[in-house]
Amino acid sequence: MADSLAPSATDGDGTSRVPVSAGDVEYAVSLAIAAFRRAPADADWSAKAGALDWDCWETAEHLADDLFAYAGQIAAPTPPVTHYVPFVYTYPREGGPGNTVMVDREADPEAVFEVLEATAGMLAALVALRAPTVRGYHSYGVSDPEGFAAMGVVETLVHAYDIGAGLGVDFTPPSDLCDRTLARLFPEAPADTHRWQTLLWATGRAEIPGHDRRQGKWRWHAEPLGERQGDTPA
């Protein structure tokens, strides 16, 4: 699959960077699945996913649902820029994630992996198909295909970390993948710190030297960096 994005991107301030690509979405999911497959045979998918209030299975469903939803936001020939596509979300239990995409809990973890690969493929295909000028709605700002790819990557990496904690497996993605994602979604993040730890910091999961853990609500910049409006998140 050929990406529709150029091999480099220039932001509003003239800074050149390597964009997040359609291939990065599928790569991130492949890394996550490879980590999950290292879990012990008796790993409990109903265990709490790290610091989240969801279990590992629910968190994986939430991830698959994110990938599906991001694809949906740029799937139409003229995507909506004022609202989310009105898919129906259900909440199987109070306090759990609301999803359109769910996996049969009677199935084994391979079913989860199949759904993750399928929804990653949907998002990657739409990111590759749509021109960089296409825009779609997100509550953090109207975004472009690269932005939705980056959202898919960050959701995959941090929730793989959460699920890995619940399953008892380490998950450490490559620095360059983290760096591309940070540059697109978290331009305020320090550039001279460990890339994976910095992505965990940006999403409220870790501290980095000189920066305390983010408390309360954190967010990313969905809008293309040259079009960004609104305040820099705390």
Backbone torsions as a table, in degrees:
resi	resn	phi	psi	omega
1	MET	NA	124.6	179.7
2	ALA	-88.1	133.3	178.2
3	ASP	-74.9	144.7	176.8
4	SER	-82.3	-10.6	-178.1
5	LEU	-85.2	146.9	176.1
6	ALA	-70.3	159.9	-179.6
7	PRO	-69.5	-6.9	174.1
8	SER	-145.4	156.3	179.5
9	ALA	-130.5	147.7	177.0
10	THR	-118.0	123.3	-178.4
11	ASP	-84.7	177.6	-174.8
12	GLY	-60.4	-26.7	179.9
13	ASP	-90.2	8.0	179.2
14	GLY	86.6	0.2	-179.8
15	THR	-72.7	132.1	177.7
16	SER	-96.0	140.2	-179.8
17	ARG	-151.3	166.1	175.6
18	VAL	-86.7	122.9	-177.3
19	PRO	-74.7	158.8	170.0
20	VAL	-74.8	135.7	-172.6
21	SER	-115.9	170.0	173.3
22	ALA	-57.9	-41.9	179.1
23	GLY	-61.8	-30.7	179.0
24	ASP	-64.1	-33.9	-179.9
25	VAL	-62.8	-51.0	-178.9
26	GLU	-68.5	-33.1	177.6
27	TYR	-64.5	-45.5	179.8
28	ALA	-59.9	-43.4	179.9
29	VAL	-66.4	-37.9	178.4
30	SER	-64.0	-37.2	176.7
31	LEU	-65.1	-41.9	-179.9
32	ALA	-63.2	-47.1	-178.5
33	ILE	-63.7	-40.3	178.1
34	ALA	-59.8	-39.1	178.0
35	ALA	-67.0	-44.5	-179.0
36	PHE	-61.7	-33.4	-179.0
37	ARG	-72.7	-12.8	175.5
38	ARG	-84.0	-5.4	-179.7
39	ALA	-66.3	151.8	176.7
40	PRO	-57.2	152.6	-177.7
41	ALA	-58.1	-30.0	-178.2
42	ASP	-98.7	17.9	179.0
43	ALA	-57.9	140.4	-174.2
44	ASP	-99.0	107.5	-179.9
45	TRP	-73.7	-6.9	174.1
46	SER	-92.2	1.9	176.3
47	ALA	-70.6	153.3	178.6
48	LYS	-62.0	136.9	-179.3
49	ALA	-86.4	92.0	178.4
50	GLY	58.3	-129.8	-178.2
51	ALA	-87.7	0.8	-179.1
52	LEU	-75.9	164.1	174.8
53	ASP	-90.2	2.2	-179.5
54	TRP	-102.2	156.1	174.3
55	ASP	-84.2	174.0	-174.8
56	CYS	-62.5	-40.6	-179.9
57	TRP	-64.4	-46.7	178.4
58	GLU	-60.4	-39.4	-178.7
59	THR	-67.1	-38.7	176.1
60	ALA	-65.5	-39.6	175.9
61	GLU	-62.6	-43.3	177.3
62	HIS	-58.5	-42.5	178.1
63	LEU	-61.8	-48.9	178.5
64	ALA	-59.2	-39.2	179.7
65	ASP	-65.9	-39.6	175.5
66	ASP	-59.0	-47.1	-179.0
67	LEU	-60.4	-43.9	177.3
68	PHE	-61.8	-46.9	-176.7
69	ALA	-65.3	-40.1	178.1
70	TYR	-64.1	-39.4	175.0
71	ALA	-60.4	-42.6	-179.4
72	GLY	-61.0	-31.3	-177.4
73	GLN	-70.9	-17.9	177.0
74	ILE	-123.6	19.3	-175.7
75	ALA	-82.2	-34.7	-177.8
76	ALA	-72.9	153.4	177.3
77	PRO	-55.7	-38.5	173.9
78	THR	-124.5	93.6	-174.3
79	PRO	-66.4	153.5	175.5
80	PRO	-69.0	141.3	178.6
81	VAL	-117.5	5.8	-179.7
82	THR	-120.4	-4.4	-175.4
83	HIS	-163.7	163.0	173.3
84	TYR	-76.2	148.1	172.0
85	VAL	-57.4	130.8	-169.3
86	PRO	-79.4	58.2	169.6
87	PHE	-67.7	153.4	178.1
88	VAL	-88.7	130.3	177.0
89	TYR	-106.6	140.4	176.4
90	THR	-123.4	153.9	-178.9
91	TYR	-118.9	98.6	-178.0
92	PRO	-60.2	-27.7	176.9
93	ARG	-147.4	152.9	177.3
94	GLU	-64.0	129.0	-179.0
95	GLY	91.9	-8.8	178.0
96	GLY	-89.3	172.0	179.8
97	PRO	-72.4	148.4	172.5
98	GLY	-90.4	123.8	-174.7
99	ASN	-133.1	151.9	163.0
100	THR	-88.8	-39.9	-178.3
101	VAL	-94.8	125.0	175.5
102	MET	-137.3	161.1	-176.9
103	VAL	-118.2	138.3	178.9
104	ASP	-55.8	116.3	-176.6
105	ARG	-72.7	-9.1	174.4
106	GLU	-82.8	-11.8	-179.6
107	ALA	-81.7	172.3	178.0
108	ASP	-92.7	172.7	-177.0
109	PRO	-58.0	-23.5	178.0
110	GLU	-60.7	-28.6	176.6
111	ALA	-65.7	-39.0	176.0
112	VAL	-60.8	-44.9	-177.8
113	PHE	-63.9	-38.1	179.6
114	GLU	-63.5	-42.5	179.9
115	VAL	-67.9	-39.6	177.1
116	LEU	-62.0	-44.4	179.1
117	GLU	-64.1	-39.0	-179.3
118	ALA	-65.9	-46.1	-178.1
119	THR	-72.1	-32.7	173.6
120	ALA	-63.2	-40.4	178.4
121	GLY	-62.9	-38.9	177.7
122	MET	-61.1	-48.9	-179.4
123	LEU	-64.5	-44.6	-180.0
124	ALA	-59.8	-41.8	-179.3
125	ALA	-62.9	-42.2	-179.7
126	LEU	-70.8	-37.9	177.5
127	VAL	-62.4	-41.0	179.8
128	ALA	-70.2	-33.3	-175.9
129	LEU	-76.0	-43.3	-171.4
130	ARG	-79.7	141.9	178.5
131	ALA	-67.0	151.6	179.3
132	PRO	-58.7	-18.1	-179.6
133	THR	-82.7	-10.9	179.3
134	VAL	-67.4	143.0	178.1
135	ARG	-129.0	145.9	177.8
136	GLY	-140.3	154.7	-175.1
137	TYR	-73.5	140.0	163.8
138	HIS	-145.6	147.4	-176.4
139	SER	-64.2	-19.2	176.9
140	TYR	-91.6	5.1	179.1
141	GLY	133.6	147.5	177.9
142	VAL	-64.1	128.1	-169.7
143	SER	-118.6	169.2	178.0
144	ASP	-107.7	173.8	-180.0
145	PRO	-56.1	-40.4	178.4
146	GLU	-61.9	-39.5	179.1
147	GLY	-61.0	-42.5	178.6
148	PHE	-68.3	-34.8	173.9
149	ALA	-61.7	-45.7	-179.6
150	ALA	-63.6	-39.3	176.4
151	MET	-61.4	-42.5	177.6
152	GLY	-62.0	-38.5	179.4
153	VAL	-67.9	-47.7	-176.8
154	VAL	-65.8	-39.1	176.9
155	GLU	-61.9	-41.3	-179.8
156	THR	-64.5	-47.7	-175.4
157	LEU	-66.3	-46.9	-175.2
158	VAL	-73.6	-33.1	177.9
159	HIS	-77.9	-26.1	170.3
160	ALA	-64.0	-37.8	175.2
161	TYR	-62.3	-46.4	179.7
162	ASP	-62.0	-48.6	-178.5
163	ILE	-65.3	-41.8	178.6
164	GLY	-57.7	-38.5	178.0
165	ALA	-62.6	-38.5	179.5
166	GLY	-72.3	-32.7	-178.0
167	LEU	-89.6	-10.9	-179.6
168	GLY	82.9	31.1	177.9
169	VAL	-126.1	144.9	177.7
170	ASP	-79.6	145.3	174.7
171	PHE	-136.2	115.7	178.6
172	THR	-135.8	102.5	-178.3
173	PRO	-76.9	165.9	-179.3
174	PRO	-64.4	146.0	-177.7
175	SER	-62.0	-37.3	-175.9
176	ASP	-67.4	-34.6	177.2
177	LEU	-66.7	-43.1	176.3
178	CYS	-61.7	-41.6	-176.9
179	ASP	-63.5	-44.3	178.5
180	ARG	-60.9	-40.8	-178.2
181	THR	-69.3	-43.2	176.9
182	LEU	-59.9	-44.6	-176.9
183	ALA	-62.2	-35.3	-178.3
184	ARG	-81.6	-42.9	-171.1
185	LEU	-103.3	-24.1	-176.3
186	PHE	-129.9	64.4	-176.3
187	PRO	-64.4	-16.4	178.5
188	GLU	-81.0	-9.4	-177.2
189	ALA	-67.9	143.7	177.3
190	PRO	-61.3	144.8	-175.5
191	ALA	-96.8	-6.3	-173.9
192	ASP	-110.3	21.5	-179.5
193	THR	-115.4	164.9	178.8
194	HIS	-54.0	127.0	-169.6
195	ARG	-64.4	-44.2	-178.7
196	TRP	-69.5	-43.7	177.6
197	GLN	-62.1	-34.1	179.2
198	THR	-69.2	-37.6	176.2
199	LEU	-66.5	-38.6	175.0
200	LEU	-64.5	-39.2	175.7
201	TRP	-62.4	-45.3	-177.0
202	ALA	-61.0	-28.0	-178.4
203	THR	-104.1	20.7	172.6
204	GLY	74.9	22.0	-174.2
205	ARG	-110.9	-7.5	-175.0
206	ALA	-158.0	166.3	170.4
207	GLU	-103.6	156.0	171.9
208	ILE	-132.9	158.6	-178.0
209	PRO	-53.3	126.7	178.4
210	GLY	83.2	-0.7	-177.5
211	HIS	-140.1	117.7	176.9
212	ASP	-69.6	162.5	175.6
213	ARG	-57.4	137.3	176.7
214	ARG	-67.5	126.9	-179.7
215	GLN	-103.1	153.0	177.0
216	GLY	69.9	-148.7	-173.9
217	LYS	-81.1	126.1	171.6
218	TRP	-113.7	163.6	179.1
219	ARG	-154.3	164.2	173.9
220	TRP	-107.6	174.4	176.6
221	HIS	-98.3	103.0	-179.7
222	ALA	-74.3	-36.1	-176.7
223	GLU	-65.3	146.2	170.9
224	PRO	-52.5	142.1	-169.2
225	LEU	-62.3	-27.5	177.7
226	GLY	-79.0	-8.8	-177.1
227	GLU	-116.5	6.9	-170.9
228	ARG	-63.9	135.3	176.2
229	GLN	-126.3	154.9	176.5
230	GLY	96.9	-176.7	-173.5
231	ASP	-82.8	152.2	170.1
232	THR	-71.1	131.5	-177.5
233	PRO	-66.5	152.8	-179.9
234	ALA	-72.9	NA	NA
